[in-house]
Amino acid sequence: MMKEIEYSKWKDDHKSILESLNDKKILFGFSGGRDSSLALDFIQRAKKDFGFDFETHAGAFPIHRYPETEKERIGTYWSARDVDIIWHDFIETDDMIRNTDNPCHACQMIRRKLLKNFVMQEIDNVENLVLIVNYTLWDIVGYSLEHILSNIFSHLDKNRNIGNSKRYRETAQRFYPLLKMKEGYTIFRPIVKFNGCDILYTIEKIGIPIISIQCDFKEYRPKRILERYYEKMGLRFEYNNVFEFAKKALELPDISEYLSIDKEKYLKEVF
């Protein structure tokens, strides 16, 4: 059975983080989808409760998902709630990624490049910067299963370090709700402990509109394929159980391994 995610409980669980945001430059990454919509709802409510401010940035890529009608529909709702979405357009086209081996990976690289360039060019004081990103519990379960299938079951070398996959080291850092990097900036993942089904149930109950156009390339994302299985089988997960399993069985890298990564490398290769 799906359950509503309560803002009051989330606020209490994240109180220490939210109280620290008053003097920060906060950039919220928005996609218009299920996950970022719930996170934006919570962060906007927390803004009023804790007195901080933030900017909402949305990368409108791949382009077929973000026609002007969709951006206007989503933007109108959030504008009425005192949230102004800054839509970033791209010079790249969908055709540029359509014929690649993995369009999703190519898309991710394009969006990551936009973020890196924006931070490097527009943010003067990164010590004051907080980046809010919206990975979920279903995401990290999917990354774990992807790692098991692609990097463990498909390799026969028993002496191989199972935690040393480049892809896994990239996705594993998303297990951590908060990263305070050595150069002073912070990565905050406010909904990483929630199941996707509960997120969808909650935004539907609140009445938040989300992007209605499906991505042409979604079948290239293992986690999206796995999500359909979770939905069909009625599966729900507990964050602490998943985290402990990843530590013991998948050699989840310690948080310290990420905190020391240089800003440019982190934003370009890991984030």
C-alpha positions in Angstrom: 0.0 0.0 0.0 1.3 3.4 -0.9 1.6 6.1 1.8 1.7 9.8 1.8 5.1 11.4 2.6 4.4 14.0 5.2 6.2 17.4 5.0 6.2 17.8 8.8 8.0 14.5 9.3 10.5 15.3 6.5 11.1 18.8 8.0 11.8 17.3 11.5 14.2 14.8 10.0 16.1 17.4 8.1 15.9 20.3 10.6 19.6 20.7 11.2 20.3 20.9 7.5 17.4 23.3 6.8 18.5 25.6 9.7 21.9 25.9 8.1 20.7 27.2 4.7 19.9 30.9 5.7 23.1 32.4 4.4 23.7 30.0 1.5 23.5 30.4 -2.3 21.1 27.5 -3.1 20.5 26.1 -6.6 17.7 23.6 -6.9 17.8 21.3 -9.9 14.3 20.8 -11.4 13.2 18.5 -14.2 9.5 18.8 -13.9 9.2 15.1 -13.1 7.8 13.2 -10.2 10.8 13.3 -7.9 11.9 16.9 -8.3 8.3 18.1 -8.0 7.9 16.7 -4.5 11.3 17.9 -3.5 10.5 21.4 -4.8 7.2 21.4 -2.8 9.0 20.5 0.4 11.9 23.0 -0.2 9.4 25.8 -1.0 7.5 25.1 2.2 10.8 24.9 4.2 11.8 28.3 2.7 8.9 29.9 4.6 9.5 28.0 7.8 13.3 28.5 8.0 13.8 31.8 6.1 16.2 30.8 3.4 15.9 31.6 -0.3 16.8 29.5 -3.4 16.9 29.5 -7.2 15.1 26.9 -9.3 17.0 25.8 -12.5 15.7 23.4 -15.1 17.6 22.0 -18.0 15.1 21.6 -20.9 16.7 18.5 -22.4 16.0 16.3 -24.2 14.1 18.9 -26.2 11.1 16.8 -27.2 10.0 16.6 -23.5 10.0 20.3 -23.0 7.8 22.2 -25.6 6.8 25.7 -24.6 3.3 24.5 -23.7 4.7 22.1 -21.1 7.1 24.7 -19.7 4.3 27.2 -19.5 1.9 24.8 -17.8 4.5 23.7 -15.2 5.8 27.2 -14.7 2.3 28.7 -14.2 1.6 26.3 -11.3 4.9 27.1 -9.6 4.8 30.8 -10.2 1.5 30.9 -8.3 3.4 29.3 -5.4 6.1 32.0 -5.6 8.6 29.8 -7.4 10.1 31.2 -10.6 11.7 28.4 -12.7 14.8 29.4 -14.7 14.6 27.3 -17.9 18.0 26.6 -19.5 17.9 25.9 -23.3 20.5 23.9 -25.1 22.3 24.3 -28.4 22.5 20.5 -28.7 19.6 18.7 -30.4 17.9 15.4 -29.7 19.3 14.0 -33.0 22.8 14.5 -31.6 22.2 11.9 -28.9 19.6 9.7 -30.8 22.3 7.8 -32.7 24.7 7.3 -29.9 25.2 3.9 -28.3 23.5 5.1 -25.1 21.4 8.3 -25.6 20.7 8.5 -21.8 24.4 8.6 -21.0 25.0 11.2 -23.8 22.1 13.3 -22.4 23.5 13.1 -18.9 26.8 14.4 -20.1 25.2 17.3 -21.9 23.2 18.3 -18.8 26.2 17.8 -16.5 28.2 20.1 -18.8 25.6 22.8 -18.4 25.7 22.6 -14.7 29.5 22.6 -14.5 29.7 25.6 -16.8 27.0 27.5 -14.9 28.7 26.9 -11.5 32.2 27.7 -12.8 31.2 30.8 -14.6 28.3 32.3 -12.6 29.1 31.4 -8.9 31.8 33.5 -7.4 31.8 32.0 -3.9 31.4 28.2 -4.0 32.0 28.0 -0.3 28.5 29.3 0.1 26.9 27.1 -2.5 24.3 24.4 -1.9 23.2 22.2 -4.9 19.9 20.4 -4.3 19.5 17.2 -6.4 16.6 14.8 -6.3 17.7 11.1 -6.4 15.3 8.7 -4.7 15.4 5.4 -2.9 14.3 3.7 -6.1 17.2 5.3 -7.9 19.8 3.9 -5.5 18.2 0.4 -5.5 18.3 0.5 -9.3 22.0 1.5 -9.2 22.7 -1.4 -6.9 21.0 -3.9 -9.1 22.7 -2.5 -12.2 26.0 -2.9 -10.4 25.3 -6.5 -9.4 24.2 -7.5 -12.9 26.7 -5.5 -14.9 29.8 -5.6 -12.8 29.5 -8.7 -10.6 27.5 -11.4 -12.2 28.9 -10.6 -15.6 32.5 -10.9 -14.5 34.2 -14.1 -13.6 37.4 -12.7 -11.9 36.9 -13.5 -8.2 39.8 -11.4 -7.2 38.3 -8.3 -8.9 37.5 -5.4 -6.6 33.7 -5.2 -6.9 33.5 -1.6 -5.7 36.0 -0.3 -8.3 33.7 0.2 -11.3 33.8 3.8 -12.6 30.0 3.8 -13.1 29.4 2.4 -9.6 31.7 4.9 -7.9 29.7 7.6 -9.7 26.3 6.3 -8.7 27.3 5.2 -5.2 27.8 8.7 -3.9 24.1 9.3 -4.4 23.4 7.1 -1.4 24.6 9.9 0.8 21.9 12.6 1.6 24.5 15.2 2.3 28.0 15.8 1.0 30.1 18.7 2.4 32.9 19.0 -0.1 36.4 20.1 0.7 36.0 23.4 -1.2 33.1 24.4 1.0 30.1 23.7 -1.2 27.3 21.2 -0.3 25.3 18.6 -2.2 21.9 18.0 -0.6 19.6 15.1 -1.6 16.3 15.7 0.2 14.3 12.8 -1.0 16.8 9.9 -1.3 15.1 7.9 1.5 11.7 7.8 -0.3 10.2 5.1 -2.6 9.0 6.3 -6.0 5.5 5.0 -5.6 5.0 7.0 -2.4 6.4 10.1 -4.1 3.9 9.8 -7.0 1.1 9.1 -4.6 2.0 12.2 -2.6 2.3 14.7 -5.5 -1.0 13.4 -6.9 -2.7 13.9 -3.6 -1.3 17.5 -3.4 -2.2 18.1 -7.0 1.2 19.0 -8.4 1.4 18.9 -12.2 4.4 17.1 -13.8 5.9 16.8 -17.3 3.5 14.7 -19.3 5.7 13.8 -22.3 7.6 10.6 -21.9 11.3 10.5 -22.8 12.0 8.7 -26.1 15.2 7.3 -24.6 13.9 6.0 -21.2 14.4 2.3 -22.2 18.2 3.0 -22.1 18.0 3.6 -18.4 18.2 0.4 -16.3 16.7 2.1 -13.3 13.5 3.0 -15.3 13.1 -0.6 -16.5 13.5 -1.8 -12.9 11.0 0.7 -11.6 8.3 -0.9 -13.7 9.1 -4.2 -11.9 8.9 -2.6 -8.5 5.5 -1.2 -9.4 4.1 -4.4 -10.8 5.3 -6.4 -7.8 4.3 -3.8 -5.2 7.8 -3.5 -3.9 8.9 -0.9 -1.3 12.3 -0.5 0.3 13.8 0.8 3.5 16.8 3.2 3.1 18.8 1.8 6.0 18.5 -1.8 4.8 19.6 -0.8 1.3 22.5 1.3 2.6 23.8 -1.5 4.9 23.6 -4.0 2.1 25.5 -1.8 -0.2 28.2 -1.3 2.4 28.6 -4.9 3.2 28.0 -6.7 -0.1 28.8 -4.1 -2.7 31.7 -2.3 -1.1 30.0 1.1 -1.1 32.8 3.7 -1.0 33.1 5.6 2.2 31.7 9.2 2.1 35.3 10.5 2.7 36.3 9.3 -0.8 34.0 11.9 -2.4 34.5 14.8 -0.1 38.1 15.3 -1.3 37.3 15.4 -5.1 38.2 18.7 -6.8 35.2 20.7 -7.7 35.7 20.7 -11.5 36.3 16.9 -11.6 33.3 16.2 -9.4 30.9 18.3 -11.4 32.3 17.0 -14.7 32.7 13.3 -14.0 30.8 12.4 -10.8 27.9 14.6 -10.0 
